[in-house]
Amino acid sequence: MILRELLIFVAAFAAFASAVAAYLAVFHGASSLKEIFSTAGAAVIGLYAGRYLQHRLNHG
């Protein structure tokens, strides 16, 4: 169970980080690691908040 959550966390962080990096590279021409990691981190926190809320709503 913990391994599954860790895999979800790593995959989500990698996906958000690559999407943010691509966006910044295309539309702004440059990107810093700080911007990429902070935005990806915020997205993963939002993802887990949504998963928690969904779980709580489904179980009453």
PDB file of N, CA, C and O in Angstrom:
ATOM      1  N   MET A   1       0.824  -1.194   0.000  1.00  0.00           N
ATOM      2  CA  MET A   1       0.000   0.000   0.000  1.00  0.00           C
ATOM      3  C   MET A   1       0.867   1.256   0.000  1.00  0.00           C
ATOM      4  O   MET A   1       0.612   2.195  -0.754  1.00  0.00           O
ATOM      5  N   ILE A   2       1.888   1.266   0.846  1.00  0.00           N
ATOM      6  CA  ILE A   2       2.762   2.433   0.900  1.00  0.00           C
ATOM      7  C   ILE A   2       3.562   2.556  -0.391  1.00  0.00           C
ATOM      8  O   ILE A   2       3.804   3.661  -0.876  1.00  0.00           O
ATOM      9  N   LEU A   3       3.971   1.414  -0.945  1.00  0.00           N
ATOM     10  CA  LEU A   3       4.716   1.435  -2.204  1.00  0.00           C
ATOM     11  C   LEU A   3       3.854   2.012  -3.332  1.00  0.00           C
ATOM     12  O   LEU A   3       4.343   2.748  -4.189  1.00  0.00           O
ATOM     13  N   ARG A   4       2.564   1.663  -3.315  1.00  0.00           N
ATOM     14  CA  ARG A   4       1.643   2.200  -4.325  1.00  0.00           C
ATOM     15  C   ARG A   4       1.521   3.716  -4.206  1.00  0.00           C
ATOM     16  O   ARG A   4       1.556   4.422  -5.213  1.00  0.00           O
ATOM     17  N   GLU A   5       1.378   4.216  -2.990  1.00  0.00           N
ATOM     18  CA  GLU A   5       1.279   5.666  -2.772  1.00  0.00           C
ATOM     19  C   GLU A   5       2.567   6.376  -3.168  1.00  0.00           C
ATOM     20  O   GLU A   5       2.529   7.465  -3.740  1.00  0.00           O
ATOM     21  N   LEU A   6       3.702   5.765  -2.865  1.00  0.00           N
ATOM     22  CA  LEU A   6       4.982   6.346  -3.243  1.00  0.00           C
ATOM     23  C   LEU A   6       5.121   6.406  -4.763  1.00  0.00           C
ATOM     24  O   LEU A   6       5.610   7.397  -5.307  1.00  0.00           O
ATOM     25  N   LEU A   7       4.693   5.357  -5.438  1.00  0.00           N
ATOM     26  CA  LEU A   7       4.744   5.334  -6.903  1.00  0.00           C
ATOM     27  C   LEU A   7       3.828   6.410  -7.492  1.00  0.00           C
ATOM     28  O   LEU A   7       4.204   7.081  -8.453  1.00  0.00           O
ATOM     29  N   ILE A   8       2.641   6.576  -6.929  1.00  0.00           N
ATOM     30  CA  ILE A   8       1.720   7.625  -7.394  1.00  0.00           C
ATOM     31  C   ILE A   8       2.345   9.002  -7.190  1.00  0.00           C
ATOM     32  O   ILE A   8       2.275   9.857  -8.072  1.00  0.00           O
ATOM     33  N   PHE A   9       2.958   9.213  -6.020  1.00  0.00           N
ATOM     34  CA  PHE A   9       3.589  10.495  -5.727  1.00  0.00           C
ATOM     35  C   PHE A   9       4.705  10.799  -6.722  1.00  0.00           C
ATOM     36  O   PHE A   9       4.765  11.902  -7.266  1.00  0.00           O
ATOM     37  N   VAL A  10       5.578   9.841  -6.962  1.00  0.00           N
ATOM     38  CA  VAL A  10       6.715  10.051  -7.871  1.00  0.00           C
ATOM     39  C   VAL A  10       6.225  10.278  -9.296  1.00  0.00           C
ATOM     40  O   VAL A  10       6.708  11.179  -9.981  1.00  0.00           O
ATOM     41  N   ALA A  11       5.275   9.473  -9.743  1.00  0.00           N
ATOM     42  CA  ALA A  11       4.754   9.624 -11.097  1.00  0.00           C
ATOM     43  C   ALA A  11       4.045  10.959 -11.287  1.00  0.00           C
ATOM     44  O   ALA A  11       4.212  11.611 -12.317  1.00  0.00           O
ATOM     45  N   ALA A  12       3.258  11.365 -10.301  1.00  0.00           N
ATOM     46  CA  ALA A  12       2.544  12.641 -10.399  1.00  0.00           C
ATOM     47  C   ALA A  12       3.522  13.808 -10.390  1.00  0.00           C
ATOM     48  O   ALA A  12       3.378  14.747 -11.173  1.00  0.00           O
ATOM     49  N   PHE A  13       4.519  13.754  -9.506  1.00  0.00           N
ATOM     50  CA  PHE A  13       5.504  14.833  -9.443  1.00  0.00           C
ATOM     51  C   PHE A  13       6.271  14.929 -10.755  1.00  0.00           C
ATOM     52  O   PHE A  13       6.497  16.030 -11.256  1.00  0.00           O
ATOM     53  N   ALA A  14       6.674  13.789 -11.320  1.00  0.00           N
ATOM     54  CA  ALA A  14       7.404  13.791 -12.589  1.00  0.00           C
ATOM     55  C   ALA A  14       6.537  14.328 -13.729  1.00  0.00           C
ATOM     56  O   ALA A  14       7.013  15.082 -14.577  1.00  0.00           O
ATOM     57  N   ALA A  15       5.279  13.939 -13.742  1.00  0.00           N
ATOM     58  CA  ALA A  15       4.386  14.410 -14.807  1.00  0.00           C
ATOM     59  C   ALA A  15       4.149  15.912 -14.711  1.00  0.00           C
ATOM     60  O   ALA A  15       4.218  16.620 -15.715  1.00  0.00           O
ATOM     61  N   PHE A  16       3.869  16.397 -13.503  1.00  0.00           N
ATOM     62  CA  PHE A  16       3.649  17.835 -13.346  1.00  0.00           C
ATOM     63  C   PHE A  16       4.922  18.626 -13.622  1.00  0.00           C
ATOM     64  O   PHE A  16       4.865  19.690 -14.237  1.00  0.00           O
ATOM     65  N   ALA A  17       6.067  18.121 -13.176  1.00  0.00           N
ATOM     66  CA  ALA A  17       7.332  18.830 -13.397  1.00  0.00           C
ATOM     67  C   ALA A  17       7.657  18.914 -14.887  1.00  0.00           C
ATOM     68  O   ALA A  17       8.098  19.959 -15.365  1.00  0.00           O
ATOM     69  N   SER A  18       7.447  17.833 -15.617  1.00  0.00           N
ATOM     70  CA  SER A  18       7.742  17.876 -17.051  1.00  0.00           C
ATOM     71  C   SER A  18       6.771  18.796 -17.788  1.00  0.00           C
ATOM     72  O   SER A  18       7.167  19.492 -18.723  1.00  0.00           O
ATOM     73  N   ALA A  19       5.508  18.803 -17.376  1.00  0.00           N
ATOM     74  CA  ALA A  19       4.536  19.687 -18.020  1.00  0.00           C
ATOM     75  C   ALA A  19       4.864  21.154 -17.743  1.00  0.00           C
ATOM     76  O   ALA A  19       4.785  21.987 -18.645  1.00  0.00           O
ATOM     77  N   VAL A  20       5.227  21.468 -16.517  1.00  0.00           N
ATOM     78  CA  VAL A  20       5.587  22.847 -16.168  1.00  0.00           C
ATOM     79  C   VAL A  20       6.853  23.271 -16.909  1.00  0.00           C
ATOM     80  O   VAL A  20       6.933  24.387 -17.423  1.00  0.00           O
ATOM     81  N   ALA A  21       7.834  22.383 -16.962  1.00  0.00           N
ATOM     82  CA  ALA A  21       9.083  22.700 -17.669  1.00  0.00           C
ATOM     83  C   ALA A  21       8.823  22.943 -19.158  1.00  0.00           C
ATOM     84  O   ALA A  21       9.384  23.867 -19.747  1.00  0.00           O
ATOM     85  N   ALA A  22       7.986  22.124 -19.752  1.00  0.00           N
ATOM     86  CA  ALA A  22       7.666  22.303 -21.165  1.00  0.00           C
ATOM     87  C   ALA A  22       6.939  23.617 -21.405  1.00  0.00           C
ATOM     88  O   ALA A  22       7.248  24.339 -22.353  1.00  0.00           O
ATOM     89  N   TYR A  23       5.973  23.927 -20.548  1.00  0.00           N
ATOM     90  CA  TYR A  23       5.236  25.183 -20.677  1.00  0.00           C
ATOM     91  C   TYR A  23       6.177  26.379 -20.559  1.00  0.00           C
ATOM     92  O   TYR A  23       6.134  27.291 -21.384  1.00  0.00           O
ATOM     93  N   LEU A  24       7.018  26.375 -19.543  1.00  0.00           N
ATOM     94  CA  LEU A  24       7.923  27.503 -19.348  1.00  0.00           C
ATOM     95  C   LEU A  24       8.928  27.634 -20.487  1.00  0.00           C
ATOM     96  O   LEU A  24       9.266  28.744 -20.897  1.00  0.00           O
ATOM     97  N   ALA A  25       9.400  26.513 -20.992  1.00  0.00           N
ATOM     98  CA  ALA A  25      10.357  26.556 -22.099  1.00  0.00           C
ATOM     99  C   ALA A  25       9.717  27.095 -23.374  1.00  0.00           C
ATOM    100  O   ALA A  25      10.330  27.878 -24.100  1.00  0.00           O
ATOM    101  N   VAL A  26       8.494  26.676 -23.641  1.00  0.00           N
ATOM    102  CA  VAL A  26       7.828  27.093 -24.878  1.00  0.00           C
ATOM    103  C   VAL A  26       7.377  28.550 -24.825  1.00  0.00           C
ATOM    104  O   VAL A  26       7.623  29.312 -25.760  1.00  0.00           O
ATOM    105  N   PHE A  27       6.724  28.936 -23.741  1.00  0.00           N
ATOM    106  CA  PHE A  27       6.117  30.258 -23.702  1.00  0.00           C
ATOM    107  C   PHE A  27       6.986  31.343 -23.080  1.00  0.00           C
ATOM    108  O   PHE A  27       6.744  32.529 -23.304  1.00  0.00           O
ATOM    109  N   HIS A  28       7.996  30.956 -22.304  1.00  0.00           N
ATOM    110  CA  HIS A  28       8.840  31.965 -21.672  1.00  0.00           C
ATOM    111  C   HIS A  28      10.304  31.863 -22.080  1.00  0.00           C
ATOM    112  O   HIS A  28      11.095  32.752 -21.768  1.00  0.00           O
ATOM    113  N   GLY A  29      10.668  30.802 -22.765  1.00  0.00           N
ATOM    114  CA  GLY A  29      12.021  30.657 -23.280  1.00  0.00           C
ATOM    115  C   GLY A  29      13.029  30.146 -22.277  1.00  0.00           C
ATOM    116  O   GLY A  29      14.096  29.680 -22.678  1.00  0.00           O
ATOM    117  N   ALA A  30      12.745  30.210 -21.008  1.00  0.00           N
ATOM    118  CA  ALA A  30      13.666  29.716 -19.991  1.00  0.00           C
ATOM    119  C   ALA A  30      12.873  29.286 -18.766  1.00  0.00           C
ATOM    120  O   ALA A  30      11.745  29.727 -18.546  1.00  0.00           O
ATOM    121  N   SER A  31      13.484  28.424 -17.984  1.00  0.00           N
ATOM    122  CA  SER A  31      12.827  27.982 -16.765  1.00  0.00           C
ATOM    123  C   SER A  31      13.883  27.682 -15.713  1.00  0.00           C
ATOM    124  O   SER A  31      14.982  27.223 -16.026  1.00  0.00           O
ATOM    125  N   SER A  32      13.535  27.945 -14.473  1.00  0.00           N
ATOM    126  CA  SER A  32      14.453  27.632 -13.383  1.00  0.00           C
ATOM    127  C   SER A  32      13.931  26.417 -12.631  1.00  0.00           C
ATOM    128  O   SER A  32      12.728  26.155 -12.613  1.00  0.00           O
ATOM    129  N   LEU A  33      14.834  25.685 -12.018  1.00  0.00           N
ATOM    130  CA  LEU A  33      14.424  24.502 -11.267  1.00  0.00           C
ATOM    131  C   LEU A  33      13.528  24.863 -10.091  1.00  0.00           C
ATOM    132  O   LEU A  33      12.647  24.090  -9.714  1.00  0.00           O
ATOM    133  N   LYS A  34      13.756  26.035  -9.513  1.00  0.00           N
ATOM    134  CA  LYS A  34      12.929  26.465  -8.380  1.00  0.00           C
ATOM    135  C   LYS A  34      11.470  26.616  -8.819  1.00  0.00           C
ATOM    136  O   LYS A  34      10.566  26.159  -8.119  1.00  0.00           O
ATOM    137  N   GLU A  35      11.237  27.243  -9.952  1.00  0.00           N
ATOM    138  CA  GLU A  35       9.871  27.410 -10.454  1.00  0.00           C
ATOM    139  C   GLU A  35       9.235  26.063 -10.786  1.00  0.00           C
ATOM    140  O   GLU A  35       8.066  25.822 -10.483  1.00  0.00           O
ATOM    141  N   ILE A  36      10.011  25.203 -11.403  1.00  0.00           N
ATOM    142  CA  ILE A  36       9.486  23.893 -11.800  1.00  0.00           C
ATOM    143  C   ILE A  36       9.115  23.071 -10.577  1.00  0.00           C
ATOM    144  O   ILE A  36       8.007  22.539 -10.499  1.00  0.00           O
ATOM    145  N   PHE A  37      10.038  22.960  -9.616  1.00  0.00           N
ATOM    146  CA  PHE A  37       9.790  22.121  -8.442  1.00  0.00           C
ATOM    147  C   PHE A  37       8.707  22.694  -7.538  1.00  0.00           C
ATOM    148  O   PHE A  37       7.913  21.939  -6.976  1.00  0.00           O
ATOM    149  N   SER A  38       8.660  24.006  -7.391  1.00  0.00           N
ATOM    150  CA  SER A  38       7.639  24.581  -6.513  1.00  0.00           C
ATOM    151  C   SER A  38       6.246  24.431  -7.125  1.00  0.00           C
ATOM    152  O   SER A  38       5.285  24.143  -6.411  1.00  0.00           O
ATOM    153  N   THR A  39       6.133  24.622  -8.412  1.00  0.00           N
ATOM    154  CA  THR A  39       4.830  24.470  -9.068  1.00  0.00           C
ATOM    155  C   THR A  39       4.396  23.007  -9.080  1.00  0.00           C
ATOM    156  O   THR A  39       3.231  22.702  -8.826  1.00  0.00           O
ATOM    157  N   ALA A  40       5.327  22.104  -9.375  1.00  0.00           N
ATOM    158  CA  ALA A  40       4.997  20.678  -9.356  1.00  0.00           C
ATOM    159  C   ALA A  40       4.642  20.224  -7.944  1.00  0.00           C
ATOM    160  O   ALA A  40       3.738  19.407  -7.770  1.00  0.00           O
ATOM    161  N   GLY A  41       5.332  20.734  -6.948  1.00  0.00           N
ATOM    162  CA  GLY A  41       5.015  20.391  -5.566  1.00  0.00           C
ATOM    163  C   GLY A  41       3.631  20.858  -5.172  1.00  0.00           C
ATOM    164  O   GLY A  41       2.887  20.128  -4.517  1.00  0.00           O
ATOM    165  N   ALA A  42       3.282  22.073  -5.567  1.00  0.00           N
ATOM    166  CA  ALA A  42       1.946  22.589  -5.275  1.00  0.00           C
ATOM    167  C   ALA A  42       0.876  21.758  -5.985  1.00  0.00           C
ATOM    168  O   ALA A  42      -0.190  21.514  -5.421  1.00  0.00           O
ATOM    169  N   ALA A  43       1.148  21.329  -7.197  1.00  0.00           N
ATOM    170  CA  ALA A  43       0.187  20.512  -7.930  1.00  0.00           C
ATOM    171  C   ALA A  43      -0.003  19.153  -7.265  1.00  0.00           C
ATOM    172  O   ALA A  43      -1.124  18.647  -7.197  1.00  0.00           O
ATOM    173  N   VAL A  44       1.082  18.561  -6.776  1.00  0.00           N
ATOM    174  CA  VAL A  44       0.977  17.258  -6.105  1.00  0.00           C
ATOM    175  C   VAL A  44       0.227  17.404  -4.780  1.00  0.00           C
ATOM    176  O   VAL A  44      -0.561  16.529  -4.419  1.00  0.00           O
ATOM    177  N   ILE A  45       0.460  18.484  -4.061  1.00  0.00           N
ATOM    178  CA  ILE A  45      -0.304  18.726  -2.826  1.00  0.00           C
ATOM    179  C   ILE A  45      -1.790  18.851  -3.150  1.00  0.00           C
ATOM    180  O   ILE A  45      -2.627  18.298  -2.438  1.00  0.00           O
ATOM    181  N   GLY A  46      -2.121  19.570  -4.216  1.00  0.00           N
ATOM    182  CA  GLY A  46      -3.520  19.680  -4.643  1.00  0.00           C
ATOM    183  C   GLY A  46      -4.091  18.343  -5.063  1.00  0.00           C
ATOM    184  O   GLY A  46      -5.257  18.053  -4.794  1.00  0.00           O
ATOM    185  N   LEU A  47      -3.293  17.530  -5.714  1.00  0.00           N
ATOM    186  CA  LEU A  47      -3.734  16.196  -6.113  1.00  0.00           C
ATOM    187  C   LEU A  47      -4.075  15.354  -4.895  1.00  0.00           C
ATOM    188  O   LEU A  47      -5.122  14.709  -4.856  1.00  0.00           O
ATOM    189  N   TYR A  48      -3.193  15.356  -3.901  1.00  0.00           N
ATOM    190  CA  TYR A  48      -3.450  14.574  -2.694  1.00  0.00           C
ATOM    191  C   TYR A  48      -4.605  15.147  -1.877  1.00  0.00           C
ATOM    192  O   TYR A  48      -5.347  14.386  -1.255  1.00  0.00           O
ATOM    193  N   ALA A  49      -4.772  16.441  -1.863  1.00  0.00           N
ATOM    194  CA  ALA A  49      -5.921  17.033  -1.177  1.00  0.00           C
ATOM    195  C   ALA A  49      -7.218  16.585  -1.854  1.00  0.00           C
ATOM    196  O   ALA A  49      -8.197  16.272  -1.177  1.00  0.00           O
ATOM    197  N   GLY A  50      -7.223  16.555  -3.167  1.00  0.00           N
ATOM    198  CA  GLY A  50      -8.393  16.084  -3.909  1.00  0.00           C
ATOM    199  C   GLY A  50      -8.673  14.614  -3.677  1.00  0.00           C
ATOM    200  O   GLY A  50      -9.829  14.211  -3.546  1.00  0.00           O
ATOM    201  N   ARG A  51      -7.627  13.812  -3.625  1.00  0.00           N
ATOM    202  CA  ARG A  51      -7.809  12.378  -3.361  1.00  0.00           C
ATOM    203  C   ARG A  51      -8.368  12.159  -1.961  1.00  0.00           C
ATOM    204  O   ARG A  51      -9.244  11.316  -1.768  1.00  0.00           O
ATOM    205  N   TYR A  52      -7.873  12.905  -0.990  1.00  0.00           N
ATOM    206  CA  TYR A  52      -8.361  12.791   0.386  1.00  0.00           C
ATOM    207  C   TYR A  52      -9.829  13.214   0.472  1.00  0.00           C
ATOM    208  O   TYR A  52     -10.638  12.538   1.107  1.00  0.00           O
ATOM    209  N   LEU A  53     -10.162  14.321  -0.162  1.00  0.00           N
ATOM    210  CA  LEU A  53     -11.547  14.796  -0.143  1.00  0.00           C
ATOM    211  C   LEU A  53     -12.481  13.799  -0.810  1.00  0.00           C
ATOM    212  O   LEU A  53     -13.578  13.540  -0.315  1.00  0.00           O
ATOM    213  N   GLN A  54     -12.045  13.241  -1.932  1.00  0.00           N
ATOM    214  CA  GLN A  54     -12.859  12.256  -2.624  1.00  0.00           C
ATOM    215  C   GLN A  54     -13.073  11.027  -1.743  1.00  0.00           C
ATOM    216  O   GLN A  54     -14.177  10.487  -1.684  1.00  0.00           O
ATOM    217  N   HIS A  55     -12.035  10.595  -1.072  1.00  0.00           N
ATOM    218  CA  HIS A  55     -12.148   9.437  -0.183  1.00  0.00           C
ATOM    219  C   HIS A  55     -13.121   9.730   0.968  1.00  0.00           C
ATOM    220  O   HIS A  55     -13.944   8.885   1.318  1.00  0.00           O
ATOM    221  N   ARG A  56     -13.022  10.921   1.546  1.00  0.00           N
ATOM    222  CA  ARG A  56     -13.895  11.281   2.660  1.00  0.00           C
ATOM    223  C   ARG A  56     -15.355  11.383   2.202  1.00  0.00           C
ATOM    224  O   ARG A  56     -16.261  10.971   2.926  1.00  0.00           O
ATOM    225  N   LEU A  57     -15.583  11.927   1.008  1.00  0.00           N
ATOM    226  CA  LEU A  57     -16.950  12.049   0.524  1.00  0.00           C
ATOM    227  C   LEU A  57     -17.570  10.688   0.189  1.00  0.00           C
ATOM    228  O   LEU A  57     -18.764  10.473   0.394  1.00  0.00           O
ATOM    229  N   ASN A  58     -16.752   9.785  -0.322  1.00  0.00           N
ATOM    230  CA  ASN A  58     -17.266   8.458  -0.668  1.00  0.00           C
ATOM    231  C   ASN A  58     -17.580   7.615   0.557  1.00  0.00           C
ATOM    232  O   ASN A  58     -18.435   6.732   0.503  1.00  0.00           O
ATOM    233  N   HIS A  59     -16.892   7.884   1.660  1.00  0.00           N
ATOM    234  CA  HIS A  59     -17.072   7.059   2.858  1.00  0.00           C
ATOM    235  C   HIS A  59     -17.874   7.775   3.944  1.00  0.00           C
ATOM    236  O   HIS A  59     -17.871   7.359   5.102  1.00  0.00           O
ATOM    237  N   GLY A  60     -18.535   8.816   3.573  1.00  0.00           N
ATOM    238  CA  GLY A  60     -19.431   9.488   4.509  1.00  0.00           C
ATOM    239  C   GLY A  60     -18.708  10.429   5.357  1.00  0.00           C
ATOM    240  O   GLY A  60     -19.312  11.084   6.207  1.00  0.00           O
TER     241      GLY A  60
END
